Amino acid sequence: MLEKIQETTKYIQQKIDFEPQIGIVLGTGLGGLTKEIETIATLPYKEIPNFPESTVKGHEGKLIFGRLGGKNVVAMQGRFHYYEGYTMQEVTFPIRVMKFLGIKLLMLSNAAGGVNPNYEIGDLMIIRDHINLMGNNPLLGKNHTGLGPRFPDMSEAYDKTIIRHAAKIARHNGIKFQEGVYAAVTGPTFETPAEYKYIHILGADAVGMSTVPEAIVARHMELPCFAVSVISDLGVEGKIVEISHEEVIDAASMAEPKMTLMVREMIEKIKL
């Protein structure tokens, strides 16, 4: 794995003379943040050695390098998911490459189903903790000490200082937000009513099919992580309706301007 990461990093560095400070992963329907980036270069995933290819609608499948909020950023316009048939190591491979490229902070986003009865469609949820219900972990197998320790501590998977920073910016801009626990499942099916109830009883406020593997790998590499969910549908008794992927994309896209504003200001004001 280490050899593959180094090979991919070297390829990107040869193509683009640019050292990013912040890595951004844009989830379903949330690729519009890229319009805010002063783009210097783009690389389609299919051209990058060892990179998987995104197969899901709403995930463009390219790396974007540029300036946002006065910082150098690299953004993944489209992520990889376990349900696409990739291994956990393949899903998280780009996070490791971004770390080797020089990022000091990872920012993750996703569209999620709200299981907290106080949530509404369009809310932003700053993730303060997670529950891994995927039945797998990207750190299974031989540990590479050049990447991180065998048993990384997960008591602060999401950086508390950055969470406070994000909450302050959201309040200042009048953006309604929640702070909650994100549960990750494999998908690709949306949850049954009983599963939504089970997930809420376990202590989660929202559920989705991504983010947790990337956060685990970030913690493994001692890379500070921030994550936000856009609540795109509700898994609350009495509010559950039939949902499609297209409707999730539409709901996420409607809330995207709020997320974009918050993320841009965070990047502007954060000190690395």
N, C-alpha and C positions, 0 to 999 in steps of 0.2 A: 504493500500500500504506500509506504513512504517513497519508494522509487517512482510510483505512478504520480503521486502528488508533486514531487520534484520535477518530473518530466512535464507535467501540465503547466506548472508554475513557470518553468523556463520558456515554454512555448509562448505563453501569454506575454511574458516580459520581453521576449524578442519581437513580438508583434506590436506591443504598445509600451512606450516609454512613459510609464505613469504609475505612481505608488499611491494606492487608495488608503484612506484613513478609516473609512466606515464602509461596512458591507451591509447591503439591504436586500432582503428577500421579499418579493411582492407576490402575495397570494391571489387566489381566485378573484377575478374582477377588479383587482387593485393595481393593475399595471400602469394606470394613468399618472402615477407619481413621476414616471420617467419624463413626462412633458416638462416637469419643473427642472430637470437636470440639464445643465449646459454641457451637452454631449461632446466628448472629445473623440471617442471611438466606440464601436460596437463589435461584438464577436458572436455570431450564431453558435449555439451549442454544438451543432453538427460538425463544426470546423475545429473544435477544441479536442485534443487527444484525451481519451479516457473519460470524457464527459458523457453522461446519458443524454437522451433527447426527451424533451417534454412532449407528452402525448395527449394532454388534457386541454379542452377548450377553455379559453381565458388565460392560458399560460403561453406567452409568445415564444419563449425559447431562445433568449439571447442575453449576453452579458453587456451591460452598458457602463462605460467609464466616463466620468465627467465631474463637474463641480456642482454642488448643491449647498446652499447656505454657507458659502465660503469655505467648504471643505471638499477634499477629494473623496469621491465615492465610487463604489462599484455596485451596480444593482443587478440582481437576477430578475429579469422579467419572465417569470415562470419558474416554478420549482418542480422537484421530483417527488413522487409519492410512493409509498410502500405498495399501495394497491395497484400500481402500474406494473408490478412484477419485478421491480428493482429490489436488490438487497438493501438492508439498512446502511451498509457501507457505501453503496452507490448513491443512495438518497442524500447522504451527508457529505459526500466527496467534495462538492463545490465549496462547502463551508471551510473545509481544511485547506483548500487551495487559496481561498480569500485570506485566510490567516497567514499563509506563506507569502502572499502578495504584500502583506504589511498592515492589514486592517487592525484597528485597536478597539473596535466596537462592532457588534453585530446587531442589526435591527430586523426583526421578523414581523410579518403580517399575515393574516389569514381571514377567511370568512368562516364563521362558526354558527352553530345552532345554540340559541340561548335556552338553558334549562332552569335558570333562576326566574321565578314568577314575577320579579320586579323588573326584568329586562324587557326592552321593546326592540322591534326591528329597526335597525339603523343606529343603535347604540354602539359606541366604541367601548371595548373592554380592555383595559391595560392588564396584562397577565402578571399576576404576582407569584403564582405557583402553578404546578401542573400535576396531573395524574396520568401515568403511562399505562393505558389499557390496550396497547398494541400487541402484547404478547411477544415482544422482541425488543432488542436494545442494540444500538449501533456499535456498542463497545464489546459485544460478545466475541469470543475468539481470542487469539493471541494479542496481547497488548504491545503496542509500539511505544517504548519509553521516550522516543524522540517526539512523540505527539502529546503524551500526557501520562498520568499515573494509572496504575492498575485499578485503583478504587477511588475515583474522584468524588469529592464531597458535593452533595446536591442541596445543601441547606439554603443556598441563595443562588438558585439557577438563573433568576432574573434580578439584575442589579437594583438594589433598593434605592440607591442615590439617583439613578436614572429614572426610576419610577416616580420618585418625588418631583423630579425635574419635569417630567411629562405631565403629571397631574397639575402642577402649577401653571404650565403653559395652556393646558386645556381650560382651566378655570378662567384664566386671564382672557381667553378668546370666546368665552361663553359656550364652550363645546361640552355637551352632555357626555359624561363618561362614567364607566364603572371600573372597579378594580376587582378581579376575580380569579378563580381557579379554572384552568383549561384542561379538559380531559381529551386525550388523543386515542382514537380507535382506528382500526385499519381501513374501514370502508371496503368497497366503494358504495355499499348500500347506505342510505340514510337510516336513522335509527327507528326502531319500533316504539310505540308509546311506552311499553314496559321497559325498554332499554333507556329511554329518556329519563324515566322515573328512577331507575337503578343508578344511572350516572349522577343524578342530582342527589340521591340519598348518600352516595359515596363522598359527596362534598364538592362536586364541580358546579360551576356556574355556566359553563359553555362547553360544547363538544365539537371536535373537528377531526380531520384526517391528516394532520401535518404538524409542523412546528416543534413538537417535543423531541424528535430525533436530532434536529438541528441544534436545539438548546442543550441537549446532553453533550453533543460533540463540542460545542462552544465551551461548555464548562470543563470538559476534559482537557482542552487546550488553554484554559485560564483566560478565555476571551469573554469580556463583559457582554451581556446579552440583554436586550430589551425586546418585548413582543407585545403586539396589539391585535385584538380580534375585532372585526366588524360583525355585529350580530345580524345575520342575513335571514334567519327564520327562527321560529320558536318551537321548542320541544316541551311545552308546558301544558298540563292537562286542561282541556277546554279551549286551547289555542292551537292545537296541532292540526295542520292541514296538509294535503298532498303537496309535495314540493319537488321541483325539478332542478337540475344543475343550471339551466338557463335562468330560472328565477333567483337562484343564489347569486349568479353573476350580476343580474340586474339590481338586486338589493345592495350588494357590495358596492357596485358602481355609483349608486345614489349617495351612499355614505362616504365615498372616497374623498371628496373635497375636504371634509373635516379631518380625516386621517392625514391627508397630504399637508394641510396647514400645520397640524401639530408636529408631524415629523420634520417638516422643513424648519420650523422655529427651534425644535430641539437640536437639530444639527447645527443651526446658526449659533446657538448660545452655549452649547456644550464645550467643555474644555477637555482636550485629550492629552 
